[in-house]
Amino acid sequence: MEETSVYILSKPSDETLRIIKSYGANCSIYTSDLTWLDSSCKAKIFDNSKAYVDSFENAFSILVNISELTGEKRDPVKLLQISNNGNSWWYYFRFMCLYKFRQRLYDDYSLKAILLHHQNTGNGKIVIVSNSGYLKSAVPTHIEVIKATFEKPKNETFGNLLKYLIALNIRLFIGWFLLPKLLIRRKNVLVSSAYSAQKVLLPDGTEKYGDQYSEGLQAEFAKRKRHLNLTEFFPPALKSSIKVNLNSRGIFPRYRNEVYIEPLLFLNVINPVFYIKAAKYLRTSKRAIAHFTSLKLEGDLKHVPVISSSFKRLISFLSVRMAAIDMVLAILKPEWIGGSNEHDVRMRSIIESVKKKGKSKSFAVQHGSVHTKHLHYIFSKGTPTKSILPDVTFTWGSFWSDVLTKDSAYPPEIVRELGQIRTDTIPELLTKTTQTKNEFGINFNKRIVLYGSQLLHPGEHEKREQLAVDFIKTAKQHPNDLFIVKPHPKEDDAEKFFAGIARKHDVLNVQVYRSDLYKMLSIADMVLVYNSTVGVETTYFDKPLIVLNYYDNDFGGFIKDGVGLEVMNYDEMQSTISGILAGKIKKDDEAYKKFVVARATAIDGQVCKRIADELV
């Protein structure tokens, strides 16, 4: 039988493993992760970490500096302009483009590494195991690519659309009765999501389902006569495997000063100007995207136009939405309007309409970590920031402001440090740790190891599993302690995902809790993060922080600033957790104090009040 070299780039299913084994004794197996295979596969390590790191670094750098790299005639920022003042469709999908682009580069770099490795170590046929659809079309004809898994995630498109349409129609009906609230002159408008998937803790110690990023600020706005809460149940992503939960919390108003945006958008049906604007946006955007995607760029840049073509439907939707937003603003006549997650397409379309009209001011509230590798926040110095950034951005502290003004292109005069909204809950919470443990049914003397997990981006599924496996294997070594997973709000499969791994390793002391993060932090003895805002928030509670820096991913600077304990594999995770539990490893108290001041300004329960007071 012909000699075969199999290179495994993605975790193979049982069916794929059977195919690999069918190549027989003359098959050499190389994998970037030995845990993907059973003991019957005599595999060797194929270190592909350079491709993983370089693909992200290069994709990020190219997209940030794309105007300089492409030149004016091929610059997507200019080719995809919405208007002459610098608005561009490019900024709507740049962030989403990053992870598709990174996957393409990872495939390209992996292929080069495989060819070089094979040239030095083997002969005969090359087989690559990967879930990448692109790789199959990119390899030479003599290389075979087989899928790592043949199972497709269940498509929830029909169910999600049905649930959205039900929610939309109910919100339209209820929304008409809320519109009289606009008769009271409301000058300051906070835009928030109506989709409330988890309970959120409020400063007074009560909990309610709501927007994890801005619920406390919504409650503060509800106390003020000149402030308005504007909510929207945003359409779900098509072709998604994640279910949309339909419940009364996203349908009925949560605050007395709440108004729904849906009826305001629907009024455009009788507005002839809307049809003219929408047709203009659709016509110009279709022409622009067609021109850009037809360009033939060189080197790594060649992928960008191809990937951009996948956002045609999004741009068409936004063309209609932006035309409708103009009328919403004409009705609201706000002095200030804004919210969190300002670079999301929902908020960006509102902020850009505000900037274009020039009659109101826009604001943004920091909702997560801001770092030099976060494409939502990093712009090159030549970026037309005046037209694409809010008039003011409220940050948590000086550290975040420095990233925006020194490492990005934010003008210093539009950045203000007021603190983090969620910290308003901490003063009350720290008085109730015993009560919180009782609420969760946890023995007061039981030690808690908390893992703030997250739904990693496309191409990082294996990384997510490796982190989970190591955490659960460590839990097995500490059967008398409780290991808790606090999933990311969008990590809908967390219970099934972690339970499956726990069963496989026969571990009983791992549980998934979807309770309020700050409640969990208040009772934890230590916290583990990969690359998450949870790391920052752990320091607010003065708890030991372990950074799972497996892939040089400490973008938050926890390790560099002396507050994060670095672990890079299972053995280091196990020894560090054991050291903390035994009292042998302690945190640096002085480093913690400096870190917290720079990142949270003041933890005094007054952040929401400061933000609302600024909007005058």
N, C-alpha and C positions, 0 to 999 in steps of 0.2 A: 504493500500500500504506500502511496506517495507520502513523503514527509510533509507534515502540516504544522504551522505555528499559529496558535489561536491567541489573540490579544483581547482581553475582556475589559471594556471601558465602562460598562454599566452592569448593575447586578443582574445576573441571569435567572430566569425562571427555571423551574424543574424541567419543563419541556426543552428549554434551550440547553440545559446541562446534559440532557440525554443526547441531543444532537452533537454536542462537543465530545462526549465520550464515544460516540459512534466513529470518530476519526481513528480510533484504535491506538495501538502502542507507539506508532510513529508520530504521535501528536505531542507537541510541546506547548504547554499552557502557560501564558503570562497574564497576570492580573494586577491591577493597582490596589486591590484589597483582598487579602486571603480569606476574610470572614464571609465573602460572598459564596465560597465553595465548600463542599463537604470534604471529609478526609480522604475520600477515594480519588479525588482530583489532585494529582501531584503537580501543583502549580508553583511557579516562581514569581517573585515580585517584579513587576514592570513599573518603575517609578515614573509616573507621568505628572508629578506635582508641578513641574516647570510649565507645562502646557496649561494647567489649571490656573496658575497665578498669572502668567503672561497674558492669557486670553482676556482676563478681566482688566488688567492694567492697561493693555493696549486698546481694548474696546472703549474703556472709560475715557482715556486720553484723546482718542480720535473723535468721539462724540462731543467732548467739551470744546475741542479746538477745530471743529470741522470747517468753520468758515475760513480759517487760515490755511487749512490743508487742501481744500478743494479749489480755492480761488473764487472770485466774484461770480463768474459765469456758471459755475457748477455748485455754488453754495446753497444748500437746502434752506437755510434761514431766509435768504433773499428770494429763491425760487418759489418758496411756499408762503410768501407774504400774504397776509389777510388784508392789510391796508398799508398806506404809506408811512404810518407812524412807527413801524418796527414790529407790529404784531405778526406772528408767523405760526402756521400750523405745526412747524417743526417742534416747537416747545411743548406741544400737546402730547406728542408720542415719543419724544426723545428718551424719556426714562424707560418706557416699555420697550423701545428699540434696543436698549443696552443689553438686556438679557438674551434676546434673540441673536444679537450681534456677537455677544460673548460666546454663545454656544457654537456659532459658525466658526469663530476663530479657534475655539477649543478643538473642534473636529479637525480643522486644518493643521493645527500644531501637533495634535495627537498623531495624525497620519504621517507627518514628517518624522516624528520621533519613532514611530513603529518601523518605518522604512529604514531608518538609520540603525535601529536596534537589530532588525532582521538581517541587514547587510553584514553586521558584525558577529551575529550569533547563530544564524541558521540558513537553511536552504529550503527549497520547495514552496509549497502553497502558503499564502497568508489568509487567515480568516479573522475578521474583526467582529466582536460582539458589542453591539451598541443599539440604543433606541433612537438614534438620530436619523431622521428622514433625509437630511441633507447629505450625510456622509456617504450614503449608498450611491448618490449621483456624483460624488467628488472623487471617489477612489478610481485608480486605473482598473482596466477590465480584468486583469489577472488576480485581483483581490476580491474576495467574497465578503459581504457584510450580512450578518444574520441578526435578527432582532433579539434583544436581551429578554424581552417579554412579549408574549403574543396576546396578552389580555389588555383590552381597552377599558379605561374607566367609564363608568356609566355616564352617558350624556344626559344632563338634567335640563337641557334647553327648553323643551316643551313644558315641563312642570314649572320651571322658573318663570317662563313668560306668562303662563296661566296665573300663577300666584301674583305676579307683578300687575297684571291687568285687573285682577280682582281688587288688589290694594289701591291701584290708581283710581278705579271707578268709585270706590268707597271714599277715598280721600277727596276726590272731586266733589262728591255730594256733600260731605261734611264741610269741605273747604269754603263753599259758597256762604255758609252761615257764619264763618269766622271773619269774612272780609270786612264787616262793619268796624272791626277793631282798627282798620286803617283810617277811619274817620278821625280818630285821635291822632294828633300830630306826633308821629314816631320818627325820630331823626336818626337813631342808631340801630342798625339791623345786624343781627348775628345769624348767619346761615349755618344750619347743622343738618346732619343726617337723621331721617326719621326711623331708619333701620336700627333697632335696639336689640342686639343679640345677647348682651350680657348685662348683669347688674353692675351699677356704678355707685361708688360711695360718695356721698355729698359731705360738705364741711360740717354739717350739724350732726353727722354720725348716722343718718338714715341712708338706706339703699334704695335705688330704683333702677329699672332697666332704662338704658339710654345711650347717648353718644359718649363713648369712652374718652374722647378727646376734649369735649367741651361741655359736658353736662353741668359741672359746677358753675361755669360761666353763664349757661342758660338760666340756672336758678337765680343767679345774681341779676341778670337782665329782667327776669320776671318781677323783681322787686321795684323796678324803676318805670316811671310813667312814660319817659321819652325813649325807651328801648323796646325793641321788637325781636321775637324769636321767629325766624322764617325756616321752616323745615321742608325737606324733600325726600321722597322715597325714590332713590335713583334706580334706573333700569338695570337689571342684572347683566353680567357678561354673557354673550351667546357662546354656545359650545362649551359650557362650563360643567365640570363634574361636581361642583359644590352646590348644595341645595340652598335655596332661599327659604328662610323660615317666615311663614305668614302668621302673624298674631296681632292681637288688638293693640299692642304697644306701638306698632308702627303706623297704625291707622287712626287712633284717637289722640287728640291733643294732650300734651303732658303739662303745659303751662298756660296760665290765664291770658298771657299776651302772645300766644302762638298763632301764627298764620301759615297756611299751606301755600307753597309756591305753585302747585299744580293748577288751581283755578286761574291764577294769573297768567300762566303759560297758555292755558286753554283759550283765554280771551283773544288770543291772536287769530283764532279761526275767523273772527269777524273783522280783522284788521287787514285791509288791502296792502298796507305798507309792509307788513310782515312777509307776504308772498313775494313782493318785489325784492326785498332784501335777501330772503332765503334763496330765491332763484339766482341772484347775483353771486352769493357766497358759494352755492353749489356749482355754478358754471365756472367761476374762477378757480375754485379749489380742485375741481376735477381736471381742469386743464393743467394746473400747476403740478399736481401729483403725477399726472401722466407724463409730463415733460421730465420731471426729476427721476422717476423710476425707469425711464428709457435711457438714462445716461450710462455710459460705460466708464467706470472709474477703475483705477489701477490698485494693485496690491490688496491689503486688507480692506481698503475703502470700497472695493467692488461689491461687497455684501450690502452696504447701506441702502442703495436704491432698491435692491431686491426685497429687503426686509420692509422698507417703507411702504411698498405696495400692499402689504398686509393690513395697513391702517386706513385703507380707502373708505371702508364702511364707517369707521369711527369719525373720520373727517366729514363725511356726508351728514352724519347725525349731528355733529357739532355745528355744521353750517346752518342747519335748521334751528338748533338750540340758540345760537348766538343772535339770530334774527329775532327770536322770541324774547330773549332776555332784555332786549332794548325796550320793549313795551312794559315789561315787569318793572324796570327802573323808572320809567315814566310815571307809573302808578304809585310806586313807593316813595319816590322823591327823597331818598335818604341823604342825610349829611355824611354818615359813615356806614359802610357795609363791608362785611368780611366774615372770616371764620378760620378754622384750622385746616391743615392740609391744603394750603393755597395753590399748590402746583398740580393737584388732582384736576382732571378735566372739568369736573363739576364746578369747582370754585374758580378755576382759571377763566372759564367762559364768562363768569360774572365779573370778576376783577378786570378783565380786558375790556368788557363793555363799559364799565365805570370809567376806566382810563380814557377810552375813546370819546365818551361824551364830555368828560371834564367838568361835570356839574356836581359830582359827589367825590368823596374820598374813600379809599379802600384800605382795609387793615387785615393783617394775618397774625395768628397766634401760633407760636411754635408748638407742634404736637408730638415730636419725636426727636431722636438724636440727629444732630447736624454735624456731619464730618466731611472730610476732604474727598471721600469716595462716595458721596451721596449725590447722585446726578440731579435730583430735584433742586439742589441748592448751589451747585457749583457751576459758575459761568465764567467764560473767558473774559478778559478785560475789555474786549471790543464789543461785548454784548449790549444791545440797546435796552439797558435795564429800566430806563425811565418809562418805557411803554409796557414792559412785561412784569415788573415787580409791583407789589402793593405799595401804597403811599407810606405805610408804616408797618414794620414787622416787630411784634412784641416777642422778645426772646426770654429764655429762662434765666440767663446770666451772662457775664462777660465772656466766658469761654466760647459760648455759641456765637455771640456777636463778633468775636474776633475771627472765627471761621468764615462768617459771611462777608466781613469787610476786608479781611486780609488775604484769605485763600480763595475768595470768590469776588464778585464784582458789585456787591451791595454797597451803595453809598452810605457812609457812617451816619449821615443825618436822618436816614429812614429806619434806623434800628434802635430799639429801646429795650432796656432790661427791666422787667417787672416781676420775674419769678415764674414758677411753674404752677399751673392751675391746680393740679392734683395734690400738691403739697398742702393745700388748705385743709386737707382732711387729717394731716399727721398729728397736730397738737391734741385733738380729741381722741384719735386712735391709740396713741401711746399710753393712754390711761386705762385701756380696756383689753390688754393682751390676754389676761386670764379668761375674761368673758368671751373673747374671740375663739380661744381654744375650746371652750365649752360649747360654743355655737357649732363648731365643726365636729364635735364629738371626739376630740383628741385629748388623750391623757396629758395632764399638765407637765408631767415629768418626761414625756417622750420628746426626744430631740428630732428636729425637722430639717431635712436637707431639701431645699427648693430649687427646681430647675425651671428657669423661664425659657421655655422652648419657643420655636418660631417656625413658620411655614417658609422654608427657604425658596429661593427663586428657581425657575426652570434650569435644569442642568445640575442642580445641587441636591437631588433627592437622595443619592447615596450618602452624601455628607450628613444629611439629617438623620438617616438611619444609623450611621456609625456613632454619632453623638448619643443617640438614644440607647443603643446597645451597650455602650460603655457605662452610661449612667445606671442602667438596670443591672448590669453585672456588678457594679460597685455596691448597689443596694443589697445584693445577695450576700456581700461580705459584712453587712451591718444589719442583721435581721431584727434587732431590737429597736432600730431607729426607723422613722417614717420618711420615705423619699417621695416628695410630691412634685408633680409636673403641673406648672401653670401654663397652659397653652396660649398662643397668640389668638386674639379674637377671631381671626380668619382661618385658624387651624381646625377646621370642622371635623377632621377625621382623627383628632388626637386620642380620644378614648379607645377607638378600635386599633389605632396604630401602636400605642404604647402597651395596651393589653395583650396584643398579639406577640410582641417581643418578650413581655414579662412571662407569658405562658411558655414560650419556647425555651426560656432560661430558668423556668421553675422558680420565679420570684414572686413573693406574696406581699411585700411591704412597699410596693409602688402604687400610688394612686394619682388620678388626674382630678384636679380641682379647678372649676371655672369661676370660683368666687372672686371677689374684688382683689386685684393685685396687691393693693396696699395693706389689706387685711392679712394676706398671706405673708407679705414682707415683715409685718409687725411681729409675727410669731415664729418666723424662720430662724434657725441657728446659723445658717449660711445660705448663700445663693450662687447658682451656676448660670452663666450665660454664654452664648456663642458670640453674637454681635447684636446687642439689643439695648434699647432704652432702659430695660429692667436693670441693667448694670449700674446706670447712673442712679436710679431710684433706690437701689440697694444701699448706697452710701448715705442716703437721707436718713435711713433707719440705723446706721452705724453697725451694719452686719458684714461679716467677712464675705468677700466676693471672689469667686473663682472664674477665670476667663478661659473658655475652651478654645484656645488659640491654635487649633489643629492646622489651620490653613492660612496662617499669618493674617488673621481677620480682626485684630484688635483695633478697629477703626475709631473706637471711642477713646483710645489712649489710656485705658484703665491701668494697663501694666506699666506703661511709661511713667504715669503720674503716681505710681506707688500704691494704688488702692486695689488693684487686681492681682490675684495670684495666678500665674500662668501655668496651665497644663496643656500638654500637646499630644497625649495619648492616654490609654486606659490606665497604665501603671502609674503615671503621674497623677491622674484623677483620683485613683484609689488611695495613694499615699498622702495626698494633700487633704482629702476629706478626713482620713483617719487622723492626721496630725491636728486638724482643727478640733475635731471631736475630743481628742485626748488633751487639748489645751497646749500642745507643743508648738503650734503655728498660730501666731497672733497677727492682727492687722496693725497697720501703721497709723496711730491716732492722729498725729500731726498732719500727715498726708491727707487723711480723710477731711479734716477741718478745712484745709485750703481748697480741696476738690469741691466740696459742697458749696462753699461761698461763691466760687467761680461759676458753678453750674446751676445754682438755684436762687442766687441773690439773697433771699430771706425766706425762711420757713416760719411764717408768722400767722398763717391763716387769713391773710389779707390780699392775696394775689388777684382773685376775681374782682374784688372791690377796686384795686388799683387800675386794672384794665378798663373796667366800666367807667371809672372816673376820667381816664385819659380821653375817652370818646366824647368830647364836649366841643 
